[in-house]
Amino acid sequence: MRHVIAIVSAAAVMMGVLAPTGAFASDAFYPKGDGNKANGEKIFKEGKGDVPACMTCHGEDGSGNDDMGTPRIAGQFFTFLLKQLEDFASDKRTDTTMFVMNANAKGLSPQDRRDVATYLAARKIDFKGSDLKALEANGQAVGLEFKGRALVEFGSPQRNDGFPNSLGSKGPGAPACKSCHGYAGGGAPPVYPMIGKQRYVYLVNQLKKWREGSRANDPLGQMQAVARKLSDEDIHNAAAYLTGANELTMGNSRTPYDHRFDEHKK
């Protein structure tokens, strides 16, 4: 009996990490913000004091902007949004893209930050991902989606960070992004954010920042360790897949009545 309980418990833990976004409808897995959404919306659209409106850089719908390198924040998990705002406010994370987030976060009260995170987490948008063809036409290096999917879903045993392990060999390989961020980058709250349907330029920039160490506010240094194993090509490929990743599986194209063993056909 103990063995069965252990197996069930382990399976529950893995489901919490690997299950797609739709599995987190329960507040137990998908904590919702308890802030004032109305105040959060007002700050997002109008700003507060010296803090400009969030939509100035992140877009009216919160989907971000590739030209500015800003991320999609609408629909992101509350706990992650709040952590980033708090990290910017305390300088645990430094904005090296637009150079404004630290000042903006400090310009808001702790309650304001909670309100903004609450509003954004509840804001659902139909964002299809970055326009890779347009980015490539403008000179942006764009990766190959099919190679990116292999890295995201399966990882690569060949990638290593160049540092010998205890056995003297270099490695281990790069783990699948899916291991922490779920299928198609759908996220696994409260710790791991949604990275699927995120802006391409933002994904590329952040992976490079994790790799070089200019961003270091990840739990247990996990993202830094993974990013050090990735080349520029790997990063471009992973970002190309993630920005347009379909959060739903293809599923079975057959209906029950189409199955060749179906009793109804006899």
ChimeraX commands (.cxc) that place a marker at each C-alpha (Angstrom):
marker #1 position 0.00,0.00,0.00 radius 0.5
marker #1 position 2.82,2.41,0.83 radius 0.5
marker #1 position 4.34,1.69,-2.56 radius 0.5
marker #1 position 1.07,2.54,-4.31 radius 0.5
marker #1 position 0.69,5.77,-2.33 radius 0.5
marker #1 position 4.25,6.77,-3.23 radius 0.5
marker #1 position 3.57,6.20,-6.93 radius 0.5
marker #1 position 0.33,8.20,-6.83 radius 0.5
marker #1 position 2.04,11.05,-4.95 radius 0.5
marker #1 position 4.90,11.14,-7.45 radius 0.5
marker #1 position 2.43,11.17,-10.33 radius 0.5
marker #1 position 0.55,14.07,-8.76 radius 0.5
marker #1 position 3.76,16.07,-8.46 radius 0.5
marker #1 position 4.70,15.41,-12.07 radius 0.5
marker #1 position 1.23,16.41,-13.26 radius 0.5
marker #1 position 1.62,19.68,-11.41 radius 0.5
marker #1 position 4.80,20.35,-13.39 radius 0.5
marker #1 position 3.99,18.89,-16.79 radius 0.5
marker #1 position 0.26,19.33,-17.23 radius 0.5
marker #1 position -0.91,21.89,-19.81 radius 0.5
marker #1 position -2.32,25.22,-18.79 radius 0.5
marker #1 position -5.93,24.05,-18.90 radius 0.5
marker #1 position -5.26,21.67,-16.02 radius 0.5
marker #1 position -4.72,24.54,-13.60 radius 0.5
marker #1 position -8.29,25.77,-13.41 radius 0.5
marker #1 position -8.28,25.09,-9.66 radius 0.5
marker #1 position -7.01,27.90,-7.47 radius 0.5
marker #1 position -4.84,25.31,-5.71 radius 0.5
marker #1 position -2.67,25.08,-8.82 radius 0.5
marker #1 position -3.47,28.41,-10.45 radius 0.5
marker #1 position -3.47,31.03,-7.69 radius 0.5
marker #1 position -5.39,34.12,-8.69 radius 0.5
marker #1 position -4.50,37.60,-7.59 radius 0.5
marker #1 position -6.30,39.05,-4.61 radius 0.5
marker #1 position -5.61,42.66,-5.55 radius 0.5
marker #1 position -7.93,45.36,-6.82 radius 0.5
marker #1 position -8.37,44.72,-10.54 radius 0.5
marker #1 position -9.95,48.13,-11.13 radius 0.5
marker #1 position -6.91,49.92,-9.71 radius 0.5
marker #1 position -4.60,47.57,-11.62 radius 0.5
marker #1 position -6.40,48.37,-14.87 radius 0.5
marker #1 position -6.19,52.10,-14.19 radius 0.5
marker #1 position -2.43,51.91,-13.63 radius 0.5
marker #1 position -1.98,49.72,-16.72 radius 0.5
marker #1 position -3.90,52.16,-18.92 radius 0.5
marker #1 position -3.13,55.52,-17.30 radius 0.5
marker #1 position -0.10,55.08,-15.07 radius 0.5
marker #1 position 0.24,56.60,-11.62 radius 0.5
marker #1 position 2.23,59.67,-10.61 radius 0.5
marker #1 position 5.60,59.53,-12.38 radius 0.5
marker #1 position 4.98,55.93,-13.48 radius 0.5
marker #1 position 3.76,55.82,-17.09 radius 0.5
marker #1 position 0.97,53.58,-18.30 radius 0.5
marker #1 position 2.14,49.99,-18.68 radius 0.5
marker #1 position 0.47,49.78,-22.07 radius 0.5
marker #1 position 2.88,52.42,-23.39 radius 0.5
marker #1 position 5.48,49.69,-23.81 radius 0.5
marker #1 position 3.46,46.48,-23.47 radius 0.5
marker #1 position 0.65,47.41,-25.86 radius 0.5
marker #1 position -3.01,48.19,-25.30 radius 0.5
marker #1 position -3.83,44.50,-24.98 radius 0.5
marker #1 position -0.72,43.62,-22.97 radius 0.5
marker #1 position 0.72,41.44,-25.75 radius 0.5
marker #1 position 4.11,43.21,-25.79 radius 0.5
marker #1 position 6.12,44.63,-28.67 radius 0.5
marker #1 position 8.91,42.94,-30.62 radius 0.5
marker #1 position 10.37,46.23,-31.83 radius 0.5
marker #1 position 10.77,47.37,-28.22 radius 0.5
marker #1 position 11.70,43.94,-26.89 radius 0.5
marker #1 position 8.87,43.99,-24.35 radius 0.5
marker #1 position 7.06,40.81,-23.33 radius 0.5
marker #1 position 3.48,39.72,-23.40 radius 0.5
marker #1 position 2.22,40.16,-19.84 radius 0.5
marker #1 position -1.54,39.75,-20.33 radius 0.5
marker #1 position -2.65,36.33,-19.14 radius 0.5
marker #1 position 0.64,35.57,-17.41 radius 0.5
marker #1 position 0.38,33.92,-14.00 radius 0.5
marker #1 position -0.25,36.22,-11.04 radius 0.5
marker #1 position 2.52,34.81,-8.85 radius 0.5
marker #1 position 5.11,35.26,-11.60 radius 0.5
marker #1 position 4.00,38.78,-12.48 radius 0.5
marker #1 position 4.06,39.85,-8.85 radius 0.5
marker #1 position 7.50,38.31,-8.30 radius 0.5
marker #1 position 8.96,40.18,-11.28 radius 0.5
marker #1 position 7.53,43.50,-10.12 radius 0.5
marker #1 position 8.86,42.91,-6.62 radius 0.5
marker #1 position 12.26,41.88,-8.02 radius 0.5
marker #1 position 12.42,45.03,-10.14 radius 0.5
marker #1 position 11.44,47.13,-7.12 radius 0.5
marker #1 position 14.18,45.56,-4.98 radius 0.5
marker #1 position 16.77,45.49,-7.81 radius 0.5
marker #1 position 16.99,41.70,-7.74 radius 0.5
marker #1 position 16.26,41.98,-11.45 radius 0.5
marker #1 position 17.60,44.76,-13.64 radius 0.5
marker #1 position 15.80,45.98,-16.75 radius 0.5
marker #1 position 18.47,46.15,-19.44 radius 0.5
marker #1 position 15.97,46.35,-22.32 radius 0.5
marker #1 position 13.97,49.54,-21.82 radius 0.5
marker #1 position 15.80,50.63,-18.62 radius 0.5
marker #1 position 12.55,51.74,-16.99 radius 0.5
marker #1 position 11.10,48.79,-15.10 radius 0.5
marker #1 position 13.14,49.25,-11.93 radius 0.5
marker #1 position 12.06,52.88,-11.59 radius 0.5
marker #1 position 8.47,52.06,-12.54 radius 0.5
marker #1 position 8.18,49.23,-10.02 radius 0.5
marker #1 position 9.68,51.40,-7.27 radius 0.5
marker #1 position 7.18,54.13,-8.14 radius 0.5
marker #1 position 4.30,51.83,-7.24 radius 0.5
marker #1 position 3.31,50.76,-3.75 radius 0.5
marker #1 position 3.34,47.05,-2.84 radius 0.5
marker #1 position -0.46,47.08,-3.12 radius 0.5
marker #1 position -0.30,48.78,-6.53 radius 0.5
marker #1 position 2.06,46.07,-7.77 radius 0.5
marker #1 position -0.32,43.41,-6.49 radius 0.5
marker #1 position -3.24,45.18,-8.18 radius 0.5
marker #1 position -1.47,45.36,-11.55 radius 0.5
marker #1 position -0.49,41.70,-11.36 radius 0.5
marker #1 position -4.07,40.76,-10.48 radius 0.5
marker #1 position -5.48,42.69,-13.43 radius 0.5
marker #1 position -3.00,41.31,-15.95 radius 0.5
marker #1 position -3.35,37.72,-14.80 radius 0.5
marker #1 position -7.10,37.92,-15.36 radius 0.5
marker #1 position -6.77,39.57,-18.78 radius 0.5
marker #1 position -7.16,36.93,-21.48 radius 0.5
marker #1 position -6.16,37.73,-25.05 radius 0.5
marker #1 position -6.01,35.78,-28.29 radius 0.5
marker #1 position -2.36,36.31,-29.14 radius 0.5
marker #1 position -1.05,34.16,-32.00 radius 0.5
marker #1 position 2.63,34.86,-31.40 radius 0.5
marker #1 position 5.23,37.05,-33.08 radius 0.5
marker #1 position 5.28,37.50,-36.86 radius 0.5
marker #1 position 8.50,35.63,-37.62 radius 0.5
marker #1 position 8.46,36.44,-41.34 radius 0.5
marker #1 position 8.22,40.16,-40.63 radius 0.5
marker #1 position 11.01,39.97,-38.07 radius 0.5
marker #1 position 13.26,38.10,-40.48 radius 0.5
marker #1 position 12.50,40.61,-43.23 radius 0.5
marker #1 position 13.64,43.36,-40.87 radius 0.5
marker #1 position 16.99,41.65,-40.29 radius 0.5
marker #1 position 16.19,39.74,-37.10 radius 0.5
marker #1 position 17.84,36.32,-36.85 radius 0.5
marker #1 position 15.00,33.80,-36.73 radius 0.5
marker #1 position 15.35,30.13,-35.87 radius 0.5
marker #1 position 13.68,27.00,-37.18 radius 0.5
marker #1 position 10.51,26.00,-35.42 radius 0.5
marker #1 position 10.89,22.24,-35.87 radius 0.5
marker #1 position 14.33,22.29,-34.26 radius 0.5
marker #1 position 13.02,24.46,-31.47 radius 0.5
marker #1 position 10.21,22.06,-30.78 radius 0.5
marker #1 position 12.71,19.22,-30.34 radius 0.5
marker #1 position 14.57,21.25,-27.70 radius 0.5
marker #1 position 11.43,22.40,-25.92 radius 0.5
marker #1 position 9.73,19.02,-25.85 radius 0.5
marker #1 position 12.69,16.65,-25.57 radius 0.5
marker #1 position 15.84,18.62,-24.70 radius 0.5
marker #1 position 19.23,17.50,-25.98 radius 0.5
marker #1 position 21.83,15.21,-24.39 radius 0.5
marker #1 position 24.51,16.73,-26.65 radius 0.5
marker #1 position 24.28,20.23,-25.20 radius 0.5
marker #1 position 26.49,20.96,-22.20 radius 0.5
marker #1 position 27.74,24.00,-20.35 radius 0.5
marker #1 position 31.42,23.26,-20.95 radius 0.5
marker #1 position 32.16,22.47,-17.32 radius 0.5
marker #1 position 33.35,18.96,-16.37 radius 0.5
marker #1 position 31.05,17.06,-14.04 radius 0.5
marker #1 position 32.10,14.71,-11.23 radius 0.5
marker #1 position 32.87,11.99,-13.77 radius 0.5
marker #1 position 35.19,14.24,-15.76 radius 0.5
marker #1 position 32.91,14.56,-18.78 radius 0.5
marker #1 position 31.15,17.72,-19.84 radius 0.5
marker #1 position 27.45,17.90,-19.26 radius 0.5
marker #1 position 24.80,16.89,-18.55 radius 0.5
marker #1 position 22.75,17.82,-21.60 radius 0.5
marker #1 position 20.07,20.47,-21.85 radius 0.5
marker #1 position 16.76,19.37,-20.30 radius 0.5
marker #1 position 13.47,19.83,-22.11 radius 0.5
marker #1 position 11.83,23.20,-21.41 radius 0.5
marker #1 position 8.65,21.15,-21.00 radius 0.5
marker #1 position 10.06,19.60,-17.83 radius 0.5
marker #1 position 9.34,22.79,-15.90 radius 0.5
marker #1 position 7.23,24.98,-18.18 radius 0.5
marker #1 position 4.74,22.33,-19.29 radius 0.5
marker #1 position 3.57,21.27,-22.71 radius 0.5
marker #1 position 4.17,23.93,-25.38 radius 0.5
marker #1 position 5.44,26.28,-22.68 radius 0.5
marker #1 position 2.00,26.62,-21.12 radius 0.5
marker #1 position 3.52,27.19,-17.68 radius 0.5
marker #1 position 3.27,25.51,-14.29 radius 0.5
marker #1 position 2.25,28.02,-11.63 radius 0.5
marker #1 position 3.07,29.22,-9.11 radius 0.5
marker #1 position 6.78,28.96,-10.02 radius 0.5
marker #1 position 7.22,28.45,-13.75 radius 0.5
marker #1 position 5.75,31.09,-16.10 radius 0.5
marker #1 position 3.98,30.69,-19.40 radius 0.5
marker #1 position 6.60,30.97,-22.14 radius 0.5
marker #1 position 4.46,29.69,-25.00 radius 0.5
marker #1 position 2.77,32.43,-27.04 radius 0.5
marker #1 position 5.40,34.85,-25.74 radius 0.5
marker #1 position 7.14,37.48,-27.86 radius 0.5
marker #1 position 10.02,36.08,-29.93 radius 0.5
marker #1 position 12.45,38.95,-29.33 radius 0.5
marker #1 position 11.79,38.89,-25.60 radius 0.5
marker #1 position 12.40,35.13,-25.40 radius 0.5
marker #1 position 15.69,35.45,-27.29 radius 0.5
marker #1 position 16.87,38.38,-25.19 radius 0.5
marker #1 position 16.03,36.74,-21.87 radius 0.5
marker #1 position 17.67,33.42,-22.75 radius 0.5
marker #1 position 20.84,35.28,-23.66 radius 0.5
marker #1 position 20.66,37.29,-20.43 radius 0.5
marker #1 position 20.26,34.08,-18.41 radius 0.5
marker #1 position 23.25,32.64,-20.26 radius 0.5
marker #1 position 25.53,35.60,-19.63 radius 0.5
marker #1 position 24.32,36.09,-16.07 radius 0.5
marker #1 position 22.92,39.61,-16.45 radius 0.5
marker #1 position 19.60,38.19,-15.32 radius 0.5
marker #1 position 19.81,36.04,-12.21 radius 0.5
marker #1 position 16.48,36.11,-10.39 radius 0.5
marker #1 position 15.55,32.54,-11.26 radius 0.5
marker #1 position 14.75,29.94,-8.57 radius 0.5
marker #1 position 17.89,27.97,-7.66 radius 0.5
marker #1 position 19.70,29.31,-10.72 radius 0.5
marker #1 position 17.82,26.87,-12.95 radius 0.5
marker #1 position 17.47,29.08,-16.00 radius 0.5
marker #1 position 21.08,30.20,-15.88 radius 0.5
marker #1 position 22.25,26.58,-15.78 radius 0.5
marker #1 position 20.05,25.64,-18.74 radius 0.5
marker #1 position 20.84,28.71,-20.84 radius 0.5
marker #1 position 24.59,28.15,-20.50 radius 0.5
marker #1 position 24.12,24.95,-22.48 radius 0.5
marker #1 position 22.48,26.71,-25.43 radius 0.5
marker #1 position 24.06,28.26,-28.50 radius 0.5
marker #1 position 22.62,31.31,-30.26 radius 0.5
marker #1 position 21.14,28.92,-32.82 radius 0.5
marker #1 position 19.49,26.86,-30.07 radius 0.5
marker #1 position 18.01,30.00,-28.53 radius 0.5
marker #1 position 16.64,31.25,-31.85 radius 0.5
marker #1 position 15.15,27.84,-32.61 radius 0.5
marker #1 position 13.49,27.45,-29.20 radius 0.5
marker #1 position 12.05,30.98,-29.34 radius 0.5
marker #1 position 10.75,30.42,-32.88 radius 0.5
marker #1 position 8.78,27.40,-31.74 radius 0.5
marker #1 position 7.57,28.83,-28.43 radius 0.5
marker #1 position 6.16,32.09,-29.78 radius 0.5
marker #1 position 3.60,30.24,-31.88 radius 0.5
marker #1 position 3.36,27.01,-29.91 radius 0.5
marker #1 position -0.10,25.44,-29.91 radius 0.5
marker #1 position -1.09,24.79,-26.32 radius 0.5
marker #1 position -3.40,21.97,-27.40 radius 0.5
marker #1 position -2.27,18.55,-28.62 radius 0.5
marker #1 position -3.33,17.38,-32.05 radius 0.5
marker #1 position -5.45,14.68,-30.47 radius 0.5
marker #1 position -6.95,11.64,-32.19 radius 0.5
marker #1 position -8.41,12.42,-35.61 radius 0.5
marker #1 position -10.66,9.34,-35.44 radius 0.5
marker #1 position -14.05,9.36,-33.83 radius 0.5
marker #1 position -15.08,6.22,-31.90 radius 0.5
marker #1 position -17.31,5.13,-34.79 radius 0.5
marker #1 position -14.36,5.29,-37.20 radius 0.5
marker #1 position -12.36,2.69,-35.32 radius 0.5
marker #1 position -11.98,-0.54,-37.25 radius 0.5
marker #1 position -12.77,-2.61,-34.14 radius 0.5
marker #1 position -15.96,-0.69,-33.39 radius 0.5
marker #1 position -18.83,-2.99,-32.60 radius 0.5
marker #1 position -21.27,-0.60,-34.30 radius 0.5
marker #1 position -19.82,-1.48,-37.69 radius 0.5
marker #1 position -20.81,-5.16,-37.36 radius 0.5
marker link #1:1,2 radius 0.2
marker link #1:2,3 radius 0.2
marker link #1:3,4 radius 0.2
marker link #1:4,5 radius 0.2
marker link #1:5,6 radius 0.2
marker link #1:6,7 radius 0.2
marker link #1:7,8 radius 0.2
marker link #1:8,9 radius 0.2
marker link #1:9,10 radius 0.2
marker link #1:10,11 radius 0.2
marker link #1:11,12 radius 0.2
marker link #1:12,13 radius 0.2
marker link #1:13,14 radius 0.2
marker link #1:14,15 radius 0.2
marker link #1:15,16 radius 0.2
marker link #1:16,17 radius 0.2
marker link #1:17,18 radius 0.2
marker link #1:18,19 radius 0.2
marker link #1:19,20 radius 0.2
marker link #1:20,21 radius 0.2
marker link #1:21,22 radius 0.2
marker link #1:22,23 radius 0.2
marker link #1:23,24 radius 0.2
marker link #1:24,25 radius 0.2
marker link #1:25,26 radius 0.2
marker link #1:26,27 radius 0.2
marker link #1:27,28 radius 0.2
marker link #1:28,29 radius 0.2
marker link #1:29,30 radius 0.2
marker link #1:30,31 radius 0.2
marker link #1:31,32 radius 0.2
marker link #1:32,33 radius 0.2
marker link #1:33,34 radius 0.2
marker link #1:34,35 radius 0.2
marker link #1:35,36 radius 0.2
marker link #1:36,37 radius 0.2
marker link #1:37,38 radius 0.2
marker link #1:38,39 radius 0.2
marker link #1:39,40 radius 0.2
marker link #1:40,41 radius 0.2
marker link #1:41,42 radius 0.2
marker link #1:42,43 radius 0.2
marker link #1:43,44 radius 0.2
marker link #1:44,45 radius 0.2
marker link #1:45,46 radius 0.2
marker link #1:46,47 radius 0.2
marker link #1:47,48 radius 0.2
marker link #1:48,49 radius 0.2
marker link #1:49,50 radius 0.2
marker link #1:50,51 radius 0.2
marker link #1:51,52 radius 0.2
marker link #1:52,53 radius 0.2
marker link #1:53,54 radius 0.2
marker link #1:54,55 radius 0.2
marker link #1:55,56 radius 0.2
marker link #1:56,57 radius 0.2
marker link #1:57,58 radius 0.2
marker link #1:58,59 radius 0.2
marker link #1:59,60 radius 0.2
marker link #1:60,61 radius 0.2
marker link #1:61,62 radius 0.2
marker link #1:62,63 radius 0.2
marker link #1:63,64 radius 0.2
marker link #1:64,65 radius 0.2
marker link #1:65,66 radius 0.2
marker link #1:66,67 radius 0.2
marker link #1:67,68 radius 0.2
marker link #1:68,69 radius 0.2
marker link #1:69,70 radius 0.2
marker link #1:70,71 radius 0.2
marker link #1:71,72 radius 0.2
marker link #1:72,73 radius 0.2
marker link #1:73,74 radius 0.2
marker link #1:74,75 radius 0.2
marker link #1:75,76 radius 0.2
marker link #1:76,77 radius 0.2
marker link #1:77,78 radius 0.2
marker link #1:78,79 radius 0.2
marker link #1:79,80 radius 0.2
marker link #1:80,81 radius 0.2
marker link #1:81,82 radius 0.2
marker link #1:82,83 radius 0.2
marker link #1:83,84 radius 0.2
marker link #1:84,85 radius 0.2
marker link #1:85,86 radius 0.2
marker link #1:86,87 radius 0.2
marker link #1:87,88 radius 0.2
marker link #1:88,89 radius 0.2
marker link #1:89,90 radius 0.2
marker link #1:90,91 radius 0.2
marker link #1:91,92 radius 0.2
marker link #1:92,93 radius 0.2
marker link #1:93,94 radius 0.2
marker link #1:94,95 radius 0.2
marker link #1:95,96 radius 0.2
marker link #1:96,97 radius 0.2
marker link #1:97,98 radius 0.2
marker link #1:98,99 radius 0.2
marker link #1:99,100 radius 0.2
marker link #1:100,101 radius 0.2
marker link #1:101,102 radius 0.2
marker link #1:102,103 radius 0.2
marker link #1:103,104 radius 0.2
marker link #1:104,105 radius 0.2
marker link #1:105,106 radius 0.2
marker link #1:106,107 radius 0.2
marker link #1:107,108 radius 0.2
marker link #1:108,109 radius 0.2
marker link #1:109,110 radius 0.2
marker link #1:110,111 radius 0.2
marker link #1:111,112 radius 0.2
marker link #1:112,113 radius 0.2
marker link #1:113,114 radius 0.2
marker link #1:114,115 radius 0.2
marker link #1:115,116 radius 0.2
marker link #1:116,117 radius 0.2
marker link #1:117,118 radius 0.2
marker link #1:118,119 radius 0.2
marker link #1:119,120 radius 0.2
marker link #1:120,121 radius 0.2
marker link #1:121,122 radius 0.2
marker link #1:122,123 radius 0.2
marker link #1:123,124 radius 0.2
marker link #1:124,125 radius 0.2
marker link #1:125,126 radius 0.2
marker link #1:126,127 radius 0.2
marker link #1:127,128 radius 0.2
marker link #1:128,129 radius 0.2
marker link #1:129,130 radius 0.2
marker link #1:130,131 radius 0.2
marker link #1:131,132 radius 0.2
marker link #1:132,133 radius 0.2
marker link #1:133,134 radius 0.2
marker link #1:134,135 radius 0.2
marker link #1:135,136 radius 0.2
marker link #1:136,137 radius 0.2
marker link #1:137,138 radius 0.2
marker link #1:138,139 radius 0.2
marker link #1:139,140 radius 0.2
marker link #1:140,141 radius 0.2
marker link #1:141,142 radius 0.2
marker link #1:142,143 radius 0.2
marker link #1:143,144 radius 0.2
marker link #1:144,145 radius 0.2
marker link #1:145,146 radius 0.2
marker link #1:146,147 radius 0.2
marker link #1:147,148 radius 0.2
marker link #1:148,149 radius 0.2
marker link #1:149,150 radius 0.2
marker link #1:150,151 radius 0.2
marker link #1:151,152 radius 0.2
marker link #1:152,153 radius 0.2
marker link #1:153,154 radius 0.2
marker link #1:154,155 radius 0.2
marker link #1:155,156 radius 0.2
marker link #1:156,157 radius 0.2
marker link #1:157,158 radius 0.2
marker link #1:158,159 radius 0.2
marker link #1:159,160 radius 0.2
marker link #1:160,161 radius 0.2
marker link #1:161,162 radius 0.2
marker link #1:162,163 radius 0.2
marker link #1:163,164 radius 0.2
marker link #1:164,165 radius 0.2
marker link #1:165,166 radius 0.2
marker link #1:166,167 radius 0.2
marker link #1:167,168 radius 0.2
marker link #1:168,169 radius 0.2
marker link #1:169,170 radius 0.2
marker link #1:170,171 radius 0.2
marker link #1:171,172 radius 0.2
marker link #1:172,173 radius 0.2
marker link #1:173,174 radius 0.2
marker link #1:174,175 radius 0.2
marker link #1:175,176 radius 0.2
marker link #1:176,177 radius 0.2
marker link #1:177,178 radius 0.2
marker link #1:178,179 radius 0.2
marker link #1:179,180 radius 0.2
marker link #1:180,181 radius 0.2
marker link #1:181,182 radius 0.2
marker link #1:182,183 radius 0.2
marker link #1:183,184 radius 0.2
marker link #1:184,185 radius 0.2
marker link #1:185,186 radius 0.2
marker link #1:186,187 radius 0.2
marker link #1:187,188 radius 0.2
marker link #1:188,189 radius 0.2
marker link #1:189,190 radius 0.2
marker link #1:190,191 radius 0.2
marker link #1:191,192 radius 0.2
marker link #1:192,193 radius 0.2
marker link #1:193,194 radius 0.2
marker link #1:194,195 radius 0.2
marker link #1:195,196 radius 0.2
marker link #1:196,197 radius 0.2
marker link #1:197,198 radius 0.2
marker link #1:198,199 radius 0.2
marker link #1:199,200 radius 0.2
marker link #1:200,201 radius 0.2
marker link #1:201,202 radius 0.2
marker link #1:202,203 radius 0.2
marker link #1:203,204 radius 0.2
marker link #1:204,205 radius 0.2
marker link #1:205,206 radius 0.2
marker link #1:206,207 radius 0.2
marker link #1:207,208 radius 0.2
marker link #1:208,209 radius 0.2
marker link #1:209,210 radius 0.2
marker link #1:210,211 radius 0.2
marker link #1:211,212 radius 0.2
marker link #1:212,213 radius 0.2
marker link #1:213,214 radius 0.2
marker link #1:214,215 radius 0.2
marker link #1:215,216 radius 0.2
marker link #1:216,217 radius 0.2
marker link #1:217,218 radius 0.2
marker link #1:218,219 radius 0.2
marker link #1:219,220 radius 0.2
marker link #1:220,221 radius 0.2
marker link #1:221,222 radius 0.2
marker link #1:222,223 radius 0.2
marker link #1:223,224 radius 0.2
marker link #1:224,225 radius 0.2
marker link #1:225,226 radius 0.2
marker link #1:226,227 radius 0.2
marker link #1:227,228 radius 0.2
marker link #1:228,229 radius 0.2
marker link #1:229,230 radius 0.2
marker link #1:230,231 radius 0.2
marker link #1:231,232 radius 0.2
marker link #1:232,233 radius 0.2
marker link #1:233,234 radius 0.2
marker link #1:234,235 radius 0.2
marker link #1:235,236 radius 0.2
marker link #1:236,237 radius 0.2
marker link #1:237,238 radius 0.2
marker link #1:238,239 radius 0.2
marker link #1:239,240 radius 0.2
marker link #1:240,241 radius 0.2
marker link #1:241,242 radius 0.2
marker link #1:242,243 radius 0.2
marker link #1:243,244 radius 0.2
marker link #1:244,245 radius 0.2
marker link #1:245,246 radius 0.2
marker link #1:246,247 radius 0.2
marker link #1:247,248 radius 0.2
marker link #1:248,249 radius 0.2
marker link #1:249,250 radius 0.2
marker link #1:250,251 radius 0.2
marker link #1:251,252 radius 0.2
marker link #1:252,253 radius 0.2
marker link #1:253,254 radius 0.2
marker link #1:254,255 radius 0.2
marker link #1:255,256 radius 0.2
marker link #1:256,257 radius 0.2
marker link #1:257,258 radius 0.2
marker link #1:258,259 radius 0.2
marker link #1:259,260 radius 0.2
marker link #1:260,261 radius 0.2
marker link #1:261,262 radius 0.2
marker link #1:262,263 radius 0.2
marker link #1:263,264 radius 0.2
marker link #1:264,265 radius 0.2
marker link #1:265,266 radius 0.2
view
